[in-house]
Amino acid sequence: GIVPDDDAIIPANIFKQAAFAIGDAAVLIWVVDARQGITPLDEELAKLLRATGKKILIAANKSEAARVEAQAGEFHRFGFDEVFPVSAEEGIGLGDLLDALVVDLQEVQIADESVDAKPREIRLAIVGRPNVGKSSLLNNLMGQERVIVSPVAGTTRDAIDSVFELSDQKFRLIDTAGIRRKG
């Protein structure tokens, strides 16, 4: 798994917050940088996420250009069911990602054995390494500038929850800080 630098307080806390969000989420949206391609940290994250046993949707972000969209297919190598070439900033490809998310959430709700008459809050964690577009994706899904987006890696330093309701169903999107490898 990923072990943050033992001497750095902020990376250690970022990892704790991401682990909490991952453990608490019904479905994980893993945002990767399609322009940069697969990195060694992506390979470590794939192992970590696979071990959760949760449904993982890969959003291969920064896929505005056809060339980059074609490169996004390399993330199938990790063995997760679906990879979605998207541009969180421009809203490209988010419809397909959301369609798959709805199907996965319906499966989670059916599998939920609670007998409450009211639907429970569904939590979605947005995870990935620094500066891949997690906050841009959250802002686009929320339809508003909910979190700060910057080209500077490490802008998001803590998990940020955003809640919205759709058809009497409450959703909590959790934008996590970028997960870094041990220094």
N, C-alpha and C positions, 0 to 999 in steps of 0.2 A: 504494500500500500504506500501511500504518500506520507512521509514524515517531514513536517516543517522543520526548518533550522531551529535546533534546540535553544540557541542563544537569542533568537529574535522573538519578542513578545507578540508583535502584531501578526506575523505569519502563523504562529501557533494558535492564536485566537481565531484567525480566519479559518484555519482548518477545523477547529472545534465547532464554529458556527455552521460551516458547510456540512460537517458530519451530522449535526443536529437536524438541519434542513433535509438532508438526504434521508435520514431515518424517519422523519415525520411525514414525508411526502407520499402521496398515493402513486404518482407517476413522476419520472424525472425527465426533464428536457436538458440534454447535454449539448451545449453550444460549443462548436469547434470552428476554427478559422480555415475555411476552404482555400483561401489564397496561400496560406503558409503550408498547408498539407499536414500530414501526420508527424507529430513530434514525439520524442521519447516520453514527455510528460503525458501526452494523450494516451500512450500505451499503458502507462501506470494508472491513469484515470479509468481506462477501460476495465482493467482488472478490478479496481476498487468498486466500480459501478456494477460490474457483473456479479460480484460477491453479494450485493444487496438483494438479489433475487427479484427486484422490482422491474417494471416495464420501463425501458429506456427509449426515448425518441431522440435521435441525433439531428440537430439543426446545424447543417454545414453553412455557417454564416459567411457573409461577404461574397456571395455568389451572384453578383450583378451581371457579370459578363458570361457569355456562353462557354468560353474556355474554362473559366473557374467553376462553372456549374458542372461541367464534365469531370473536372478533377475531384469534385465532392464525392463522387462514387467510390474513391479509394477508402473512405471511412466504412464501407461495408465489410472491410477486412476484419473489423472488430467482432463481427458475428451478431450484432444487434439486428432486429428485424427490419427497421426502416431508417433511411437517411434522407433528410429533406434539404435540398439546396435552397437556401433562403437568403434574403437581404433584409435583416431586421430594420436597418435604417430606411430603406425604400419600400418595405412592405411586400417585397417579391417572395412568392412561395409560401407565405404564412397561411393561406387558405388550406393547402394540402396538409400542413403540419397540424392545424387546428382540427381538421376533419378526422385525422388519425387520433388526435388527442381525445376527441369526443367519444370515439369508439372504445378507446382504452379505458376512459373514465366510466363508461357504461358497464364494461366488464368488471371494473373494480367495485362499482356499486352493487352489481348482482352478487359478487363474491362476498360482499360485506354481510355478515350474519346478524347485524343489529336489527332489532325489531321496532326501533323508533319509527313513528309515523312521519316525523319531519326528516328531510334529507340532512345528512351531516355535511359539515364544511369539507370541501375537497381541497387538499393542499398539493401544489405543484412547485417543485424546486427547480430553479434554473441554475445549472452548474457548469463549470468549465474553467479553463486556465485564464489568467489575466488578459484583458483586452481582446476578447474574441467576439464581443457584442452582446453579452448577457443583459446589460442594462438597456441597450437599444431595443432588444427583443421585448423586455418587460414594458417599456414605454409604448411600443407599437401595439402590444396586446391590450394594454390599458386604454389606449386612445388618448393619452395625455403624457406630458413630461413629468412623470412621477419621481424619477430618479435622475441624478446627474450623469450625463454621458460626456466622456472626454477621451481624446486620443492618448492621454497619459495612463499607462497601466497602473492599476492599484487605486483608482479613484474611489471605487466602492470598497470600504474597509470592514463592513459589517453586513450581516444578512438584513434585507429590507423586505418587510411584508407589505403587500398591497392586496386589499380585499375588494371584490366586486360581486354583484349578484346578477344572475341571468336566469330567467324563467324559474324563479323561486329557489334557485340553487346558489349557494354561497361558495365562492372560490377564493383561495388565498394563494397568490403567487409570491414566491420567495426568491428574490434576487440575491444570490450569494456573491461574496467577494471572490476574486480569482484565486484558484488553488495553485500553489507554487510547489516546486520540488525542493528537497533539502539542498541547502547551499553547499 
